[in-house]
Amino acid sequence: MNPAIRVEDLWVDYKTKKGQIQSAVRGLSFEVQPGEIVGFLGPNGAGKSSTLKALMGFVTQKSGTATVFGKQAATGRNCTSSVRFTKIAYP
């Protein structure tokens, strides 16, 4: 069975306010099978959000591959992904 999400040797870099290059994700690889429930945990600054942003196409990956249901993750301005936020109010 093909994985729902496949990430192989993903690298994501950002420019800091001082213009220096900072690596957010370095060489990450994993697979998620269809129907699998996965938690993505790590300390602050570990690259969790940067990985998800790369999968959705909100940031450009430096190298590596990221596929979602067999399709290459969008890159940078060619993003076709969407995110829906739901506001929940507790009484």
N, C-alpha and C positions, 0 to 999 in steps of 0.2 A: 504494500500500500504506500502511495506517495505521501510524504509528510504535508501537513497543512501549512507549517512554517518551517523553513530551513534557512539557517544562517551559517555561513562558512567563512572563517577567518575575517570577520568584520572589523574594520578600523574606521573610527570617526574622530576627526580633529576639529577644533574650534580656534578662532583667534581671540585672545584675551583683549581687555581694554587697552593694554600696553602694546598690542600688536604682535605678541608672541603666540606661537602655535602650542596649544595644549591638547594632548590626547585624552579623549573622553572614553573611548572604547578601543581596546587593543587585542586583536586576534580572537574575538569571541566566535564560538561555534556551538550550535545546538539545533535540535529538531523537535517539533511538536507534532504528534500524530493527530488526525481528525478525531474529535470526540474526547481528547485528552484534556484534563483540567490541570493548569500549570500555574504555580506562583513564581513571580520574578522578584526575588529578594536580594538585598545587599545593603551595605552601609552607604551613607551619604557620599556622593561623588564617585560611585562605582560604575556609573554609565547606564543605569536602568532606563532613565528617560531618553537618553541619547540613542539607545538601541531601538526603543519604540518609535522615536522620531524618524530614524533611518528606515524602519519597516514601513512607516506611513508616507515616507517621501518628503518629510518636512526639513530634513537636513541631507546633505550630500555625503555619501560614504567615501572615505579615502581609498579603500580597497576592500576586496572580499565580495561575497554575493549574499543577497537576501531575497528569498522568494516567499510569496504568500499564495497558497493553492496553485503552485506551479508557475506563477507569473512573477517576473522580476519586479522588485519593489521600485516604486517611482523614485526619481532622483531630483532633488532641488525644485526648480521651478516647473518641472514637468509633472508635478504632483496631481494625481487624480483621486487621491484618498479623501475621505471626509471623516470628521469626528463629531459625534453628537454628545453634548453634555446635558445631564438632567439635574435640575436643582431639586433637592429633597429638603423639605422643611419638617422638623420634628415639633410636636406640640409642646 
